[in-house]
Amino acid sequence: MTAHKILYILPQPFLLSRGSSFRALATVNALAELGYQVDLLCYPLGIDPKKKKYEIHRSLRPPLLTSVKIGPSPQKVIFDIPLACAAHRMVRRNGYAVIHGVEEAGFIAAWLGKKFGVPYVYDMHSWMSQQIEDGNYLPFAPLLDLFRKMESRAMQRARAIITVGPEMTEILRTKLAPGVYAATLPDCPLVFDDLDTGDLRQRIRQEFFAVPRQVILYTGNFHPYQGIDLLLEGIRELKNLVAGRFPFALLLVGGGEGEAKSVAAYRQKVADLGIAEEVVFCGAHPAEAMPIFMDGADLLVSSRSTGNNVPLKIYTYLASGRLLVATDIPSHTQVLNAGNCLLADPDPASLARTLYRGLAEIGDEERQRLTTEARRIGGDEQHRIFSGVLRDCYAHCTS
């Protein structure tokens, strides 16, 4: 076995403009900085970062499938089969000090960990069984019970479990076998310094920022939990509040592979709401484009209306130096408060009033105070916390 060699199994496209993809990038970057040799195994979708300190391996592409949507789906199961086969080959041939399985790849890590005697990390982004039950993805009760048992077994046999929130970690600690290390890996701002932007800045500026106007920016996927419906309805209310006093636009950056139907539905909603001139669908862009979009924005927005997990992009937003508007719900207020952003109730009228305040009413001094505190929380301090949790987790696995 090669000391300090890690297999990181990611059952997702990599790299796409998605929060979970950025979290994976931050994780493997941090592991490389901690001195581990990382092999990242992922789906055969996405774009390799221009500069990297780890190796990317991609599983075989299933016939006729060119994309996979976010969340549980039959397509995801089909993609996971060659992913598991590739992981088996790599563990058998290479030997690893630790296997790190993200989401359902925790099941793959549990299988390979038992077969080859390798400690594994189960990286939980959510309670998958709860997500499947809530979405009615497995309406046949015995199958759901079987999935719950598999999930519990993967947890109990892990050397360490990583979660995205302290609430989940505390629940786990009451359920886990002695010796299983559980910790919350907080979100981390993505560092873009090692990504090659080339002529991206000029092209993005010319295409999306050439018209003088105030810009509200959303980045991420178009899944319902992101609150895009709420955001668009808020923009209609904001248009009424502005009443032509100044030009503004909402830029929606995202809607990549597997989201064509969602984008089409939201385009129709924009037309129905009468805000086609105020909303720009920018499409999917590579990770290195995100700081360019943020630099050009006046406000950033996160409009989730439900949930408890902190959005994976929040720390990157905080570190950007741009004023953030977010809905006042638990998934945000675990990190955000009135001292580092502008909070709005999760309804269109409140969101519109808060956006208007950020665009037209807030003074320079208050904006500076909020963004300075946001940078303090989302910058170097958060990187140190993020790396420290990974360091402690892997020390437990390799001791």
Secondary structure as UniProt FT lines:
FT   TURN            3..4
FT   STRAND          5..9
FT   HELIX           19..33
FT   TURN            34..35
FT   STRAND          37..42
FT   STRAND          55..58
FT   TURN            63..64
FT   HELIX           74..94
FT   STRAND          98..102
FT   TURN            103..104
FT   HELIX           105..116
FT   STRAND          120..123
FT   HELIX           128..134
FT   TURN            135..136
FT   HELIX           141..157
FT   STRAND          160..163
FT   HELIX           166..173
FT   TURN            174..175
FT   TURN            178..179
FT   STRAND          181..184
FT   TURN            193..194
FT   TURN            198..199
FT   HELIX           200..208
FT   STRAND          214..219
FT   HELIX           224..226
FT   HELIX           228..242
FT   TURN            243..244
FT   STRAND          248..253
FT   TURN            257..258
FT   HELIX           260..273
FT   TURN            276..278
FT   STRAND          279..283
FT   HELIX           287..289
FT   HELIX           290..296
FT   STRAND          299..302
FT   TURN            312..313
FT   HELIX           314..319
FT   TURN            320..321
FT   STRAND          323..327
FT   HELIX           330..333
FT   TURN            334..335
FT   TURN            338..340
FT   STRAND          342..344
FT   HELIX           348..356
FT   HELIX           357..361
FT   HELIX           364..378
FT   HELIX           380..398
//
